[in-house]
Amino acid sequence: MSYTSILGDVRRYYDDKIKLHGATARGVDWNSSESQRLRFSELMKLCREPDRFSINDYGCGYGALLDFLVERGYAFRYAGFDLSARMISAARKLHAARAADFVSKESKLQAADYTVASGIFNVKLETKTTDWENYVLATVDSFARLSTKGFAFNLLTRYADREFMRPDLYYADPLFFFDYCKTRYSGLVSVIHDYPLYEFTVLVRKE
């Protein structure tokens, strides 16, 4: 399957989700707002300087991370990117009063201190696992290119209980991603696998 086909499938999937559930956690395919916020907490362990930084939210949905950062008192410049035009439209409406950019093309993102991505690699649908993995790695390359200080992302874990695994989801090997990021991007890589979800978070710091 081509890269373009994968992007098209992902776009349609999330267009349908937000159309059905609106600007909610379920609208971006999470079970609850609580699990969504837990993921944000793990991703933001990347940032050791809460004073002033810029951040790209890659696969931003309706901009829930922006609200999370405001609530936590961070001082930041935010840009969100999502393939789904419906998501971007919802994000712009919800955050019209905030100084934030929301774009539907990756090419419109500028480099930031940090790039984070939550949940964008989970739903592979009918894509072959090898094709999906190539897509994931190409996207992680984009994170590295778009980030001057570091990036973070999460993935479902291959150590999840077998009886709950689904064929339309991608379960990744945390050891592979640790090695991939350690040898390709930086010596400062962490894998967080000790929070109560069937996933792990990768933090890559460039300094």
N, C-alpha and C positions, 0 to 999 in steps of 0.2 A: 504494500500500500504506500502511496506517495505521501510526502510530508504535507502537501496541500490537501489531500483527502483526509488525513488525520485532523488537521486544523478545522476543516469543514465539519467533520463529525462532532468534534468537541464544541464548536460554536453552536451547532443546532441543538446539542444536548442541553447546554446551559440556557439557551434561548427558551427552550421548552420548560425548564425548571423554574425560571423566574416568572414566566408567564403563568404557570400553575400556582406557585406559592408566593409570588411577590417578593419584596425586598426583606426577606427573613433568612434565618439560618437554613431552613429547608429549601429556600429559593436558590441557594448555592450548594445544595446537596449535602448539608450537614444534618445530623440527627437533632442537634440542639444548639442553642446559643452558648450554653455552658461549655460544651466540647470545643466549639469554635473559639471561645475566649482562652481556653487552656492551650490550644495550638498557638494562638498569638503570643501568649506568655512565654512559651518555649522558643519561638522564633526570635522574640525580642531580647533573649539572652545574648544575642549577637552584639547588641549595642551597649557598650560600657560607658558611654558618655551621653547622659540624658539631656545635656544642655542644648546644643544646637547641632542638628545634622539634617541631611537630606536623605529621602528614602523613596525607592520605587516599590510599589505594591504590584507584583506581577501576577495577574489573574485576580484582580481586585474585587470582582463581583460588584456589589452595590456600595462598596466602601466601608465595610464593617471595621476593618483595621484602623481606618482614620478615626472613627469614634473611640476605639480602644486606646489609641495613642493620646487623644485629647483627654480622656478620662484619667489616664495615668500621669498626666502632667508633663509629657515630653514637649520639648521645643524643637520643631522640625519643619522641613519643607517636604511636601508630599506630592507624589505623582502616581496615579493608578492606571494600569493597563489591563484591558480584558478583551478577549476575542468577540464576546457577545455584545452586539450593539444595544440590546435590551438592558443588559447589565450597566453599561456605560450611561445610558439614558436615565436609569433609576438612580445611579450614583450622583449624577449631576444635579438632579432634582433634590435629592436628600441633602446634599452638601452645598447648595447654591450659595449659602452665606459664608462658606469657608474658603480660604485661599488654598485651593487644591486643583490640580489638573487631572482630568480623566480622559484617556485616549483609547481608541480601538485599534491602533496600529503600533506595533512594537517600534517601528522606525521613528515614531514621534517621541519616544522616551529619550531623555538625556541621561548621561551618566550621573549617578548619585553616590553618596557615601556608601549607602547600603541598598541591597535589593532583597526582598523577601517574597516567598511564594508559599501559599498554604492550600494544599489539597488539589493542585492542578494536575498531578500525575496519577491520580487514583483510578479514574474511570477510562479504561482503554476500550470499552465496548467490544466490538468484534475485531479490532486490530490484532494482528499476530504479536505475540510477546516480543519477539526480536525487533519488529518494526517499531513497537512502542518504546522499547528501550533506546533505540537510536534517536527517536524523537525526544525522549527525556534527556539524553546526554547532550543533544544539540541545544536544548533549551537551557540546561545548566551552563553551557558555554556562553549563552546570552547573558545569564546572571553575572558571570565573571567579567564580561565585557562592559556591562552596565554599572559595575560597582568599583569604587576606588578603595574602600576600606574593608568590604566583606559582603557576604551574602548568606542566606539561609533558606532552606526549603524542607518540606516533610514528605514522607512516603509511607504507604502501608508496608508493614513488615512481613517478611516470609516466615517469621516465627509466630504468626497469628494461629489461633486454633483452627485446625484443618476443617472441622465441621462447619465453620462459619465463613470459610472462604468462598468467593464467588468468581465464576469464570470471566465476568466482564470487568473485573478489577485487577489492578497490577500490584503484586506483592514483591517488594524489592529486598535485596540482600544488603543489610547495613554494612557488612564488611567490605563488599564490593564498592559501595559508594564512599566509604571512608578512604579506601585505597585510591580510588579514582581521583578524588578531590585532593588528597595528600600529595600524590605524585604529579598532578597536573596543574594545580592552582597555588597551593600554599602549604607550608609546614605546620600551619596553625589551624587544625581541623578538629572539631568535636562532633561526636555522634551521641545524641541524647535518646536513650531508650528506656528510661525508668519512670515514665508517667503513664497513667492508667488508660491508654488508648492503644489500639492495635497498629501502631505506627512508630516511626522514629523521626527525629529532626537532625539535620546536618547543618552545622555552623562552620563557615569558612571565613577566617580573618586574614587579611592581606598584610597586616602589620602587627 
